Amino acid sequence: MARLFCNGDAMRGGVLHHNVAAHTFLGTVRTTPDYRFYSVRDEFPALVLAPNVGAAIEGELYDVPMNDIRARFLPDEPPELELTVVQLENGDSVLAVGLRPGILLDDHTGLTDITAAGSWRRYRGLTAPSSGDVS
């Protein structure tokens, strides 16, 4: 089993939630304030490690078998993203997806910095389902 940080459409209410819905929801969490957060083509979010210039990003944490991450979760991820490790505000390190190295942040082609929103739902103007908040 692995703890997986979801911060886009795999969260409750999102169109990819079916990939993690059968697994234990551990609650809502935030990263340390070391990440920039981008909207890619206004289709999905992407995290980028940015110590000293980032913010805490909200998401949900799930306990997921590694085989399910490999077989169910990752195949639905766009090519701009890859599996990585992020640090939560409580100091724990967990799996997540982040912007693949080599995606040109300097060009900002299709990238919108949404770090100030702190959350994909907030950026999209959506409300989060209640219950299970551990933050």
N, C-alpha and C positions, 0 to 999 in steps of 0.2 A: 504494500500500500504506500501511496505517496500523497502528500498534501499538495493540492493544486490550486493556485490563485487564479481566479477568473475575473476579468474586468471588462468584458464586452458582452456579446450576445449569448455566451454560455451561461450568464447569470440568470437567476430566476426571472421568468417573463421574456427572455430573449429567444430568438429563433433557433439558436444552437444549444439551448438548455438541455435538450434530450440527450446530449452527449455525457452529461454529468448528473442528470436528475435522479438516476437510480442509486447514486452513491450518497454517502453520509455528508450532509450539509453541516459544516463546522461553524458557520456564522459569517457575518460581515466583518471585514478587517481593512486595515490600511497599511500601505508600505511605509518604510522610512521616507523622510522628505528628500530622497536622492534620485528621483526619477522625473524625466520630462514625459509628457503624455501627448500623443499625436492622434489625430483622426486621419486615416489613410483613405483618400478619395471619398470621404464622408461615408465609408462603408463599415469600417471596423477600427478599433483603437490599437495603438502600439506603444509599449513602454520602451524608454531608452534610459540607461543608467547615466545620471548627470549629477554627481556629488557636488554639493555647495550651490547648485543653481536649479535644483529640482523642487518637487513638492511631494507630499504624501498623497497617494492615489488610492481611492476606495475600490474594493472588490469583494468577492465572496470566496470562501475557502471550502474545498471539498476533499474528502478522503477517497482517493481513486486508485484502483490497482494499476500498476505500471503497464500491464498488458492492455488495459482499456485506454490508457493515455495514448499508447502506441497505435492501437487498432481503431479506436473510435474517435478520440478527440483530435489528434494531430492530423489525420487525413482531411478534416474539414477546415484546417487552418490555411489561410492564403499564403502564397509563396513569399510574401514580404516578411512573414513572421517565422520565428524558430523557438524551440524550447530553450528556456534559460532558468536561472535561479534568481529570485528577488528576496530582499529582506523586508520582513514585516516590522511594524513599529514596536512590537514586543521583543524584537531581536531574532526571531526565528527566521530561518531560510527555508523557502518553499519553491516548488516548481511554478513556472509561469511561462507565458509566451511574450517575446519581445521583438522589436524591430531587428530584422536580420542585418548583420554587418554588411556594409557595401551599399545599402539603400542610401541614396544621396540626401542627407539632411540639408546640405548647403543649397541645393537646388530648390528644395521645398516643393518639388513636383508632386502634386497630389497629397501633400502633407499639410495639415493645419495644426498648429500648436494649440492644444486644448488643456494644457497643464493647469491653468487658472481655474478651470471647472472642477478639477480634482476627481471627476467621475464621468464615465461614459453616459450613465443615465442622466446626470445633471446636464451634460453637454447636449444630449439629445432631447432634453425637456421631458424626460420620463420620470415617473415616481417609482421608488423601490418597493417591492412587496415587503410587508412587515413580518416580524417574528424571526427569532433566532439571532438577533444582533448580539455580537460579542465584543464590539468595539468600545 
